[in-house]
Amino acid sequence: MSKDNNIDFSVSFQERLSNAFSGDERSKVEIARDIGISKDIFIRAIKSGLIPSTRTLIKIADYLEESVDYLLGFSDVSRQR
């Protein structure tokens, strides 16, 4: 794989996740509880772009009614549009 094909998925993931929850006035603890994931994992994903386990990633995508591909930056097609 050449250097030109390297993609920093954490940046796209962090940006897309932050944007998805930017208008939500609930606390991160409440959102994490609603999704069914650890608040620590949720906060790390939002703040640092940590990409969680596949299971957790799917839970977040399901909660947002968004595709995993979109959240990770493989697709620019949002289900919310």
Secondary structure, 3 states (H helix, E strand, C coil): CCHHHCCCHHHHHHHHHHHHHCCCCCCHHHHHHHHCCCHHHHHHHHHHCCCCCHHHHHHHHHHHCCCHHHHHCCCCCCCCC
